[in-house]
Amino acid sequence: MSIPATMKAMVLEGHGGLDKIVWHEHWPTPEPGAGQVLIKVGACGLNNTDVNTRSGWYSKTVSEATTGGAYREVAEEDPTWGGRPISFPRIQGADTVGTIVALGDGVSEDLLNRRVMVDCWLRDWSDPDNMDKTGYFGSECNGGFAEYTVVDARNVGPIVSALSDAELATFSCSYTTAEGMLSRANVGAKDTVLVTGASGGVGSALVQLAKRRGATVIALASPAKHVDVKALGADHVLERAPADLKAALKLATGKDTVSVVADIVGGPYWGTLINALKRGGRYTCSGAIAGPIVELDLRTFYLRDLTFTGSTVIAPHIFSDVVGYIERDEIRPALAATYPLKDFHAAQTAFIEKKHTGNIVVTP
């Protein structure tokens, strides 16, 4: 097909509010280098990494919740997920789905015209398990909030599915993050898993993926979203932050503790979550949208033999595992809304307001 010299793109031009994301109608179309593919983007999902990088929330100078607005002070040396600077301009967007329309030198012709999902994690493919040598698509390189994007051919997963591009764009970031958390916590069929923020992208993924592993799932969500979260497979859905969590658990399950807490919220409720873990329980975390600074009584931690795992960089196999789950219909999309890329500000505003269940996607 004929590739245009320019494309439409949403471009991040600095840290701050939504005004830092600027619509361009004649941005240069990227060309695939050696080992890369050019993707005509069909859809790209939104996620917290986009918001946090734009606002600079990852910087240790910020101790507030993720508001999505500009912060008074953001250090230039650590405003990204990896604690490193970011160069501008930058096209964000990790959850990219589309069709490969051009190949760089050395890429197999078999990939041409294939429909693919993008694996968000950029790796040193000579040392793929080295977490210190990773980047993120749409953060350390340009991503999918545009009509075209390029990526290493090893970062695409060809997929055969009846799902739309928008539905497929709900999976990559959220579901690989969730699967990484559950893998780190070694979740199995004997576990009872408490999921915070269960109506969001990662939270809804945690519900489905924990159920896939055979676990009993207790989800925390606002009452307006209980029906949606229950439909994802949660065994029990409780208030977002019950005043007496142990009593709520006892009423729902007959027990006042759980074996695993899968948390993406953090904030002032954190200690309550830890106190709900049984002896020998596991806490796994991949977010802190309600606030990153928490208090921990170390006696609770060591006297009750708890295990804490942070989860960001996932094992290389997890992306292909998730692609397989999709193709075998073991998980399903939770597509909350689709916006045209040009309406990105409205899409990210809706994402930040958190009134939806599942994922929000933009289409060029």
C-alpha positions as CSV (number, residue, x, y, z in Angstrom):
1,M,0.0,0.0,0.0
2,S,1.0,3.6,-0.4
3,I,2.4,5.1,2.8
4,P,1.8,8.9,3.2
5,A,4.7,11.1,4.1
6,T,2.8,12.7,7.0
7,M,0.1,11.5,9.4
8,K,-2.2,12.7,12.1
9,A,-0.8,12.3,15.7
10,M,-1.4,13.4,19.3
11,V,1.9,14.6,20.5
12,L,3.1,15.2,24.2
13,E,5.2,18.4,24.2
14,G,6.1,18.5,27.9
15,H,5.0,17.7,31.5
16,G,1.8,19.3,32.7
17,G,-1.9,19.3,32.1
18,L,-3.9,18.1,29.1
19,D,-2.8,21.3,27.2
20,K,0.6,19.6,26.8
21,I,-0.9,17.1,24.4
22,V,-1.2,18.7,21.0
23,W,-3.0,17.6,17.8
24,H,-0.9,17.5,14.7
25,E,-2.3,16.8,11.2
26,H,1.0,16.7,9.3
27,W,3.4,14.9,11.6
28,P,6.2,12.9,9.8
29,T,5.2,9.3,9.2
30,P,7.9,7.1,10.8
31,E,9.9,4.6,8.6
32,P,10.8,1.2,9.9
33,G,14.5,0.7,10.5
34,A,16.4,-2.6,10.4
35,G,14.4,-5.2,12.3
36,Q,11.4,-3.0,12.7
37,V,7.8,-3.0,11.3
38,L,5.5,-0.2,10.4
39,I,2.0,-0.5,11.8
40,K,-1.1,1.2,10.5
41,V,-2.8,1.8,13.8
42,G,-6.4,0.5,14.1
43,A,-6.8,1.4,17.8
44,C,-4.8,2.3,20.9
45,G,-5.9,2.0,24.5
46,L,-5.4,4.5,27.3
47,N,-3.7,3.7,30.5
48,N,-2.3,5.2,33.7
49,T,1.2,5.3,32.4
50,D,0.2,7.9,29.8
51,V,-1.3,10.1,32.5
52,N,1.5,9.6,35.0
53,T,4.2,10.3,32.5
54,R,2.5,13.4,31.1
55,S,1.9,14.8,34.6
56,G,5.3,13.7,35.9
57,W,3.7,11.8,38.8
58,Y,6.4,9.2,38.8
59,S,8.9,11.8,40.1
60,K,9.8,11.4,43.8
61,T,9.1,15.1,44.2
62,V,5.4,14.2,43.9
63,S,3.7,12.5,46.8
64,E,0.0,13.1,45.9
65,A,-2.6,10.9,44.3
66,T,-2.7,10.7,40.5
67,T,-5.0,13.6,39.7
68,G,-4.2,13.8,36.0
69,G,-3.5,17.5,36.4
70,A,-0.2,19.4,36.5
71,Y,1.9,19.2,39.7
72,R,3.6,22.2,41.2
73,E,7.1,20.6,41.0
74,V,8.4,17.7,38.8
75,A,12.0,16.8,38.8
76,E,13.4,16.4,35.4
77,E,15.7,13.5,36.3
78,D,13.0,11.0,37.4
79,P,9.5,11.8,35.8
80,T,9.0,8.4,34.1
81,W,8.1,4.9,35.3
82,G,11.8,3.9,35.1
83,G,13.0,6.9,37.1
84,R,14.7,8.5,34.1
85,P,14.2,11.6,32.0
86,I,12.0,11.7,28.9
87,S,12.6,13.5,25.7
88,F,10.0,15.6,24.0
89,P,8.1,15.7,21.7
90,R,6.8,12.2,22.4
91,I,3.9,10.3,20.9
92,Q,2.4,8.2,23.8
93,G,0.2,5.2,23.6
94,A,1.2,1.6,24.6
95,D,-1.8,-0.5,23.8
96,T,-1.5,-0.5,20.0
97,V,-3.4,-2.8,17.6
98,G,-3.1,-2.6,13.9
99,T,-1.9,-4.0,10.6
100,I,1.8,-4.3,9.5
101,V,2.1,-2.4,6.2
102,A,5.9,-2.1,5.8
103,L,9.0,-4.0,6.9
104,G,12.5,-3.0,7.7
105,D,15.6,-4.8,6.6
106,G,15.8,-8.4,8.0
107,V,12.2,-8.8,8.9
108,S,10.3,-11.9,7.6
109,E,7.9,-11.2,4.8
110,D,5.4,-13.5,6.7
111,L,4.6,-10.5,8.9
112,L,3.4,-8.2,6.1
113,N,-0.3,-7.5,6.3
114,R,-0.6,-9.4,9.5
115,R,-2.9,-8.0,12.2
116,V,-0.9,-7.6,15.4
117,M,-0.9,-6.4,19.0
118,V,2.1,-4.6,20.4
119,D,4.0,-6.0,23.3
120,C,4.6,-2.8,25.4
121,W,7.9,-3.9,26.9
122,L,11.0,-2.9,24.9
123,R,13.9,-5.2,25.6
124,D,17.5,-5.8,24.9
125,W,16.8,-9.0,22.9
126,S,20.3,-10.2,23.6
127,D,19.5,-10.1,27.3
128,P,15.7,-10.1,27.4
129,D,15.3,-11.0,31.1
130,N,17.4,-8.0,32.3
131,M,15.0,-5.6,33.9
132,D,17.6,-2.8,33.8
133,K,17.6,-2.9,30.0
134,T,13.9,-2.3,29.4
135,G,11.9,0.5,28.1
136,Y,8.2,1.1,27.5
137,F,6.4,1.7,24.2
138,G,5.0,5.2,24.1
139,S,7.4,6.3,26.9
140,E,11.0,5.5,25.9
141,C,10.0,5.6,22.2
142,N,7.0,6.9,20.2
143,G,3.8,4.9,20.5
144,G,0.4,4.4,19.0
145,F,-1.5,7.7,19.4
146,A,-1.1,8.3,15.7
147,E,-2.0,6.8,12.4
148,Y,1.3,4.9,12.1
149,T,3.9,3.7,14.4
150,V,7.1,1.6,14.3
151,V,8.4,-1.1,16.7
152,D,10.8,-4.0,16.8
153,A,9.4,-7.0,14.9
154,R,10.0,-9.0,18.1
155,N,7.5,-6.7,19.9
156,V,4.5,-7.7,17.9
157,G,2.1,-10.6,18.4
158,P,0.2,-11.7,15.3
159,I,-3.4,-12.5,16.4
160,V,-6.3,-14.3,14.9
161,S,-9.5,-13.1,16.6
162,A,-13.1,-12.0,15.8
163,L,-12.7,-9.1,18.2
164,S,-12.4,-5.6,16.8
165,D,-9.2,-3.6,16.9
166,A,-10.8,-1.4,19.7
167,E,-11.6,-4.5,21.7
168,L,-8.1,-5.9,21.3
169,A,-6.6,-2.6,22.3
170,T,-8.0,-3.1,25.8
171,F,-5.6,-6.0,26.6
172,S,-1.9,-5.4,26.2
173,C,-1.0,-3.1,29.0
174,S,-3.7,-3.9,31.5
175,Y,-3.8,-7.7,31.1
176,T,0.0,-8.2,31.0
177,T,0.3,-6.0,34.0
178,A,-2.3,-8.0,35.8
179,E,-0.9,-11.4,34.8
180,G,2.5,-10.2,35.9
181,M,1.1,-9.4,39.4
182,L,-0.6,-12.7,39.7
183,S,2.4,-14.6,38.5
184,R,4.7,-12.8,41.0
185,A,2.2,-13.6,43.8
186,N,2.0,-17.3,42.6
187,V,-1.9,-17.2,42.6
188,G,-3.6,-20.5,42.2
189,A,-6.9,-22.2,42.6
190,K,-6.7,-22.4,46.4
191,D,-6.3,-18.6,46.8
192,T,-8.8,-16.0,47.7
193,V,-7.7,-12.8,46.0
194,L,-8.8,-9.3,47.0
195,V,-8.7,-6.9,44.0
196,T,-8.7,-3.1,44.6
197,G,-9.8,-0.7,41.9
198,A,-11.6,-3.6,40.2
199,S,-13.5,-1.5,37.7
200,G,-10.4,0.0,36.0
201,G,-8.3,-1.5,33.2
202,V,-5.9,-3.4,35.4
203,G,-8.5,-4.2,38.1
204,S,-10.9,-5.7,35.6
205,A,-8.1,-7.7,34.1
206,L,-7.1,-8.9,37.6
207,V,-10.6,-10.2,38.2
208,Q,-10.7,-12.2,34.9
209,L,-7.2,-13.5,35.1
210,A,-7.4,-14.5,38.8
211,K,-10.7,-16.4,37.9
212,R,-8.9,-18.0,35.0
213,R,-6.4,-19.4,37.6
214,G,-9.3,-20.8,39.6
215,A,-9.0,-18.4,42.5
216,T,-11.9,-17.0,44.5
217,V,-12.1,-13.3,43.7
218,I,-13.4,-10.5,45.9
219,A,-13.5,-7.2,44.1
220,L,-13.6,-3.6,45.6
221,A,-15.5,-1.1,43.5
222,S,-18.0,1.8,43.8
223,P,-21.6,0.6,44.0
224,A,-22.5,2.0,40.5
225,K,-20.1,-0.5,39.0
226,H,-20.9,-3.6,41.0
227,V,-23.1,-5.2,38.2
228,D,-20.3,-4.7,35.6
229,V,-17.6,-6.1,37.9
230,K,-19.7,-9.0,38.9
231,A,-20.2,-9.8,35.1
232,L,-16.4,-10.0,34.7
233,G,-16.5,-13.0,37.0
234,A,-15.9,-11.7,40.6
235,D,-17.4,-14.0,43.2
236,H,-18.1,-11.1,45.5
237,V,-18.1,-7.3,45.0
238,L,-17.8,-5.0,48.0
239,E,-17.7,-1.3,48.5
240,R,-14.6,0.4,47.2
241,A,-13.3,1.0,50.8
242,P,-15.4,-0.7,53.4
243,A,-15.2,0.9,56.8
244,D,-14.8,-2.5,58.4
245,L,-13.2,-4.6,55.7
246,K,-12.8,-7.7,57.9
247,A,-16.5,-7.7,58.7
248,A,-17.4,-7.2,55.1
249,L,-15.2,-10.1,54.1
250,K,-16.7,-12.3,56.8
251,L,-20.2,-11.5,55.7
252,A,-19.3,-12.3,52.0
253,T,-17.1,-15.3,52.4
254,G,-17.4,-16.6,55.9
255,K,-13.7,-15.7,56.5
256,D,-12.3,-12.3,57.6
257,T,-9.0,-12.6,55.7
258,V,-7.7,-13.3,52.2
259,S,-4.6,-15.0,51.0
260,V,-3.7,-12.4,48.3
261,V,-4.2,-8.7,47.9
262,A,-3.7,-7.5,44.3
263,D,-3.5,-3.7,44.7
264,I,-3.3,-0.8,42.2
265,V,-4.7,1.9,44.5
266,G,-2.5,2.3,47.6
267,G,-3.3,5.5,49.5
268,P,-4.7,5.9,53.0
269,Y,-6.6,2.6,52.9
270,W,-3.4,0.6,52.3
271,G,-3.0,-0.5,56.0
272,T,-6.5,-1.8,56.1
273,L,-5.7,-4.1,53.1
274,I,-2.6,-5.4,54.7
275,N,-4.5,-6.2,57.9
276,A,-6.9,-8.3,55.9
277,L,-4.1,-10.7,54.8
278,K,-4.0,-14.1,56.6
279,R,-0.8,-15.4,58.1
280,G,1.6,-16.2,55.2
281,G,-0.4,-14.1,52.8
282,R,0.9,-12.2,49.8
283,Y,0.5,-8.6,48.7
284,T,1.3,-7.7,45.1
285,C,1.2,-4.1,43.7
286,S,1.4,-2.4,40.4
287,G,0.0,1.1,41.1
288,A,-0.8,3.7,43.7
289,I,-3.4,5.9,42.1
290,A,-4.8,7.0,45.5
291,G,-1.3,8.0,46.8
292,P,2.2,6.5,46.9
293,I,3.1,7.2,50.5
294,V,1.8,4.7,53.0
295,E,2.5,3.7,56.6
296,L,3.6,0.1,57.5
297,D,3.9,-1.5,60.9
298,L,6.8,-3.8,60.3
299,R,5.5,-6.1,63.1
300,T,2.5,-6.8,60.9
301,F,4.8,-7.6,58.1
302,Y,7.2,-10.0,59.8
303,L,5.2,-11.5,62.6
304,R,2.5,-12.6,60.1
305,D,5.0,-14.0,57.6
306,L,3.7,-11.8,54.8
307,T,5.3,-11.6,51.3
308,F,5.3,-8.3,49.3
309,T,6.0,-8.2,45.6
310,G,6.2,-5.1,43.4
311,S,5.4,-5.8,39.8
312,T,6.3,-3.6,36.8
313,V,8.6,-5.3,34.3
314,I,7.0,-8.6,33.3
315,A,8.7,-11.8,32.1
316,P,9.0,-12.0,28.3
317,H,6.5,-14.9,28.0
318,I,3.6,-13.1,29.6
319,F,2.6,-11.1,26.5
320,S,2.4,-14.2,24.3
321,D,0.5,-16.0,27.1
322,V,-2.1,-13.2,27.1
323,V,-2.4,-13.4,23.3
324,G,-3.1,-17.1,23.6
325,Y,-5.8,-16.5,26.3
326,I,-7.5,-14.1,23.9
327,E,-7.3,-16.5,20.9
328,R,-8.8,-19.3,23.0
329,D,-11.6,-17.0,24.4
330,E,-10.4,-17.5,28.0
331,I,-10.7,-13.8,28.7
332,R,-12.9,-11.1,27.1
333,P,-12.5,-7.4,26.5
334,A,-14.1,-4.8,28.8
335,L,-14.4,-1.9,26.3
336,A,-16.0,1.0,28.1
337,A,-15.8,3.6,25.3
338,T,-14.2,4.5,22.0
339,Y,-13.2,8.0,20.9
340,P,-11.7,9.3,17.7
341,L,-8.0,10.1,18.2
342,K,-8.7,13.8,17.5
343,D,-11.0,13.8,20.6
344,F,-8.1,12.5,22.8
345,H,-8.5,15.2,25.4
346,A,-12.1,14.1,26.0
347,A,-11.0,10.5,26.1
348,Q,-8.3,11.1,28.7
349,T,-10.6,13.3,30.8
350,A,-13.1,10.5,30.9
351,F,-10.3,8.1,31.8
352,I,-9.2,10.3,34.7
353,E,-12.7,10.7,36.0
354,K,-12.9,6.9,36.5
355,K,-16.6,6.6,35.9
356,H,-16.2,3.8,33.5
357,T,-15.6,0.0,33.9
358,G,-12.8,-1.5,31.8
359,N,-10.8,0.4,29.2
360,I,-11.1,3.5,27.0
361,V,-9.7,3.3,23.5
362,V,-9.0,5.9,20.8
363,T,-9.1,5.2,17.0
364,P,-7.3,7.2,14.3
